[in-house]
């Protein structure tokens, strides 16, 4: 409950920490008052208990969303836009409280949490504006005396399953697009970070979101999500998380033929050619590797460096990594704790495997004594191709550096993965930029920079990094169906 939040994270607006689910405009307790505990990853201490809803209540949320769809889907676009705009304004006003709530449950540095609230709000603002734009499209008729039109209509009830690493932004990116399209939603946040989602529901209610349009169902993921995958009334499902879970949801949704949007795992390469600005490449690769303490699907996993500048890069990158500070989120250092013990164990396993196969440790490599989930920025040089860290997503603060000699070879090595979310390239040669961006089998390519995301761009990957796109106009269209009308006036 509120009194369990550490003193320095207490909220100005105490109503933003909600401990119940939100179904049909009502704050809902778990069956038999069942709850689960949310802990601060920096301390391991509980920050509160949240209602553990069950499968029957997950279905009740669909009932509410289905009932609300009839009116929300035909609400005038400008009226839906006005509600979204009020929601945006309230999120912006509550930025500091929302950031502190996120730090308490997720652990990321406070400045990163504030940045995520800005990022999350940008999706609501963008889709408030986009709400007015889906329209009827005229098509030149191929038939005599016939008039042809294409209509975009909301798909229906949409299920949203969101992760713990970006608990606010991943919900607004999905929810704002679906709501703008005229859909109603049932959302399930990670059990590790439910408070951020419930705070968004509180603000949506204040913004005037009608009952049943926006539902948040916390609890045990399989118990909540599986009924949604089987329910024919849920016409689309959007998921951000691991490729393994994405495959499971894909199979579960097959029986009801849902539209799917999936942002799954990544295994991002960074390719630094010998004509790159070395200092800038180091600075940007530090960002690409260590943002969110490496717990980011866009995180740099495989760092390929041209042999001619390799030693200099290793030295500069190691020194920059050593300079990164680490601490609890409210201390606002460069790195925070990892989310759970499994995440730390994965760092330890990948480091041990790489060293056993001949890699060289230049900094870090052992968990810190300030808490069980603190792992420092770690750099491995000369990592061999058969090391686990070059084959598996790391999702933590361990950087793997590898030298290369040939452009074609390094592009092939970068593509040698089942994932295809984002790739980073550093070079000043325009012809090489063209060749590399065309050759890389990734949904997004960043050249000489790290930050590429934002509300106006279609975020998503190729291969087993996902299906569809989030953000931009494509993110709204994912929650619509095209109806073709062929009309003869007689």
N, C-alpha and C positions, 0 to 999 in steps of 0.2 A: 504494500500500500504506500501512500505518499510518505508516511513517516519512516519508511525503510530506505528512502533515497538518501545517499550521503548528503551532508549539510550543504556542500558547495554546488550541488546539482539541483536543489529545490527550485521549483518553477514559480515564476511570477503569477501565471494563470494556472492554478492547481487543477482546474477542470480538464486540462489537456492530458493529464495522466489518467486514462480510463482503464478500468480493470475488467470490463465486461465486453462481450461481443456486441455487435450492432446489427440487428436484423429488423427490417420493416420499420425503421425509425425508432426502435426501442433498444435500450441497453439491456442485454440478455445474459443471465447467469448460465453456467453449465448445469447439465442435468445432475441432480443431487448435489448441487453446489461444488461440482468438481473444479479444481484449479490446477495450474502448473506454475512453477517458480521461474522468474527471470532473474539472472544474475549479472553482475558487473564483471566483465572479463578481466579487468585490471586487478580486482581484489578477490574475486570469487564469492563475494558477499551478495545475498539476495537484495534486489531493489524493489521487489513486489511480487504479487501473485495475480495471475490473469485467469479469467474463466476458461475452462477447458470444455469447449462445445463438442458435440458428438455428430455422428452421421445423420441422425434424425433432424438435428438442428441445421445441419448443412442443407438438407432438403427443404426445410422451412425457409431458408434464405432464398432458395430458387423459387419457391412458391411466391414469396414476396416480390422478387425481381420480375417474375413472369407477369404478375398482376400489375405491377407498376409500368411495365413495358408498353401496355396499351395506350397509356396517356403520355408517357415521356417521349415515345417515338414520334408522336404527332404534335408535341409541343413546338411552338414556332421557334425557328433557329435563333432568332434574336433573344428569345426568352431563355433558352438553354444557355446561350452565350452570356447573358447577364448573371446567371447563377454561377457559372464557371468563373466569371470575372470577380464576383464577390468572394468566391473560394480562394482565388489567387490573392486578392488583397488581404484576406485573413491569414493566409500562410505567410505572406511577407511580414505582416504585423507581428506574428508570433515567432519570427525567425529565431530569436535567441532561446526561447523556451524549447522550441522543437529541436534545435541543435543540442542543447544540454540533455534533453531526453534521449536523443540518439546516442550521445556519448555514454550515458549511463548504461544503456543496454548493449551497444555495439562496440564501444571502446576506442573508436577512431579519434584522432586529435581534434580538439574543438574547432580549430580553423577549417579543417576538412569538413566537419559536420556543418558548419555555417555555409561553406561552399556548396554542400549537397542540398541544403534547403533552397538556396538560390537556384540551383540546377533544377530541383523538383518543381519549384514555382514556375520556372520558365515554360515547362510543358503545359501547365494549366493556362497560362497566359496565351501561349501559341494556339492551343486548341480552342480557347474561347473565341479567338479571331477566326479560326478555320471552321467553326460551327456553321457560319453563314454561307460557306462556299460550295459544299456539295450540291450539285444541281442536275437538271435534266440536260442531257447532251443530244443535240440533233445529229443525225447521220444521214448522209445522202442515200435516198432510197434506191434499191436495186430492182424494185417492182413498180409497174405502172399503177398510178393512182393510189399509191400507198405512202403513208407518212411513218417514218421510223424514228423512235426515240430510245435512249438508254437512261434508265433511272437508277440512282444509287439509293438503296434503302438499308436501314440498320438491320444487322443480322439477327438480333434478339438478345437473349441473356448471354452474358459473357463471363466466364470464370477466369480469375486472375490469380496466379500463384507467384509470390514474390520472395526474394532471397534476403539474407541477413546482411550482406555487405553494403548494399545501398537501400536501406529499408524504406526510405521516403521517396527517393527519385524513381525507383523502379515501379512503385505503385502509381505515382502521378503520370509517368510516361504512358502507362497502359490505360489507367482509368480515365484520364482527361480525353484521350483519343476516343475511347469507347463511348463515353458520355456525350462528346461532341457529335458523334455519328448518330446518336439517338438510342444507343443500347443502354440496358441496365446491367449492373455488375454484382457478382458475388466474389469477394476477395479473401484469400487465405494468406496471411503473412507468416514468415518463418516463426517458429516457436521461440527462437532465440531473440527475436526483435519485434514483438507484437505491438509495443507501445507506440511506435512511430505511426503505424497504420491506423491504430485506434484514435490517435490524435487527429489524423487527417479526417476520419469519420466525424469527429466532434466538430471540426471546422466546416466540413461540408454541410452538416446539419444547421449550423449557424448561418451558412450562406443561403439557406432556403432550399437545399436539395430535398425533393419530395421523398416521403417514406417509401422504402422498397427499391429506390433507384441505386443506392450505394449501400452495400451490405458487407460487413467485415466479420469473418468467422475464424477466430483463433482456436487452436487445438492441436491434436496429433495429425500430421499431414495425411497419412493414408486414410484415416477415418473420415476426414473432411473431404478430401479431393476425389477419392474413388467414386462416391455417389455422383459427383458432378460429371465425371467422365462417362458414366453410364446413363445419365439423364438426357433424354432427347431434347428437352427444353433448353438445355445449355447448348447454344449453337456455335460457340467459339470458345477456345481456351488459349490463354496466353501465359507462358511460363518462362521465367528466368532462373537458371540453375545449371546443374551438371548435365552433361550429355547422357550419362547413364540414366538419370531420372527422366530426362527428356524422351529417351527411347521407350521407357516404361509407359509414360503418359501417351505417347504416340500409339502404342499397342492398345492401351485401354480405351482410347477415343475412337478406334477404328469402327467399333460396332455402331456408333451413332454418327459417324461421318462428319465430325466437327471441322470447322476451320481452325487451323492451328497457327499460332505465332510463337516461335521458340527462340530464345536467345540463350545459347548453351555454352559449353566450354570453349576456351581459347588456348593457344600455345604460340603466342606471338613471337615472331622473329624480329630482331633488330639487325639491320645490315649496314655496316659503317665502312664505306669505301675510302681509299687512301687520299682522295681529294676532298674529303669532308672537312668542315671546320671542326677541329678536334675538341676544342673547349666546349663549343656548343653541343657537339655530339655527346660528350660526357654529361653535360648538364641535362640534356633532354632524356638521355637514357636513365639517369638517376630518377627522373620523374616517372618514366615509363615503367621502371622496375619497382619503385618503393612507395608510390602513392597507395593509400589505404593499407599500408604495411604489406604491400604485395598481394593483398586479397582482392584482386580485381581481374575480371575475365580479359581485360585489355592489358594486363601486366606483361612486361617483357620477360619471356621465358628463355629464349635462346639468343645470345648476343654474339653475332658473327662480326669479326673485325679484320680488315685487310692486314696481311702480315707486315707490310711496310710500316704501319703505325700501331701495330698490336702492342708492343712492349710499352710504348708511351701511353696508350689508352689504358692498359691494365694498371699502370702506376697512378694515373690521374683518377681513374674510376675508383680504385681502391681507397685513395686518400679522401675522395668525396664521400664514399660510403662510410668510412671511419668517422667522418665528421657529423654524420646524422645522429641526432639525439633521440632518446627513447624514454617513454614514460606513460603514465596514465593519461587518458584522453583530456581530462580537465587541466593537466599541466601543459597541454598544447605543444608537445614536442613534435619531432619529425615523424616518429613511428610510435604506434601504440601496441597494445597486446594483440596476439592472435585470438581468434574467436573461441577456440576450444582445444582440448588436449590432442585431438586427432590432427588438427592443423600443425601443431608443434611437432608431433611425431613424424609427420610427413616430411618436414624440413630436415629433421635429424636423419631420417632414412635416406633421403636423396643425397644429402651431404656425405654420409658414410659410404654410400654406393659409389659416388663419383670419386672420392679419395681412394677407395680400394681399387678403382680401375685406372688410377694414374693422374687424376686432377690435382691441382695445387691450390691450397687454401691461402688466400692473401689477407683475409680479415674475417672476423666473426667465427661462426661455426659451433657455438655452444649456447644453450639457453642461459639467461641471466638470472641472478639470484634475487631480483626484486619481486618476482612473482612467477608462478609456473607457466604462464602463457606469454612471457616476454622472450622474444628471440631476436637477436641483433641483425642488422644489415650484414649479410654474408656474401663474400665473393669467392667464386671458384674459377681459376684460370686453367687453360689447357684441358678443357673437359672433353673426354673422348666420345665418339659418336654413339658408343653402346651404353653410355651412362643413362640411368633412369631419368635424370632431370632433363635430358634432351628428347625424351620420348613421352613424358607425362607432364601435364599441367602442374605447376608448383604451388600456386596460390599462397605465396608467402615471400619473405624478404631474402631469398637466396638467388643470386645472379650467377649465371653460367656463361663464361666467356670462351670463345672458340676462334682461332685464327683461320683465315681462308686465303687462297691464292688466285682464284679464277671466278669471274663474274657469273658465267653460266653455271658453274658448279655450285656456288653459294645460293643462287636462286633455286636450283633443284633441291638443295638441302633444306632451304626454307620451306619449300612446298611439300617436303616429305613428311607429312603429318595428316591425320584424319581431320584436323581442325582447320578452319579458315576464317577466323574472325577479323583480326587486324594484323598488319605488318608495318614496320617502321623502317624507313630508308634514309640514310644520310649520304649525300653526295652533292657536289655543285655542278655536275656535268648534265646539261639538259637532255642530251641523247640517252645517257644512262638512266636518268629519271624516267624517261618514256619507256625504255626497254624494261626496266624493273617493275614499274607500276602495271604494265601490260602483262608481264610474265607471272607476277605473284597471284596465287590463287586464294585471295582473301577478299572479304566483302568490303573492307576499308583499308586504305593505304595512307599513311602519314609520311610526308617527305620533309625532312629537316625540322620536325617539330613532334610534339607528343599529343597535345590536346587537339582532338578533332571532333568531339561529340558536341551535341547541342540540339535544342528542339527542332531547328529547321532541317536537320539532316536525317536521312534514312539509316538508322543504326541496325546492323545485322551482319551475319556471316554466311559463308559458303560451306559446303560439305557438312560435316557433323557439328558445326558450330551453330546450326539453327535453321529455322524456316521463317521466311517473311522478314519484314522490317518494322522497326518502331521509330517514332518520331517522323517529322515531315508530313507531307500529304499522304504518303504511303502508309503511315501508321494509322491514320484515320480510315483509309480505304480498306485496311485489313479487317475492319469490323462492319463492313457493308457487303451487300450482295448487289449484283447488277441485274436489273430487270429490263428485258428487251420488249418494247411495245411496238407492234406493227399495226397501223390503224388505216382503215379505208373509210372515207366519209360517205361512201355510197352515192 
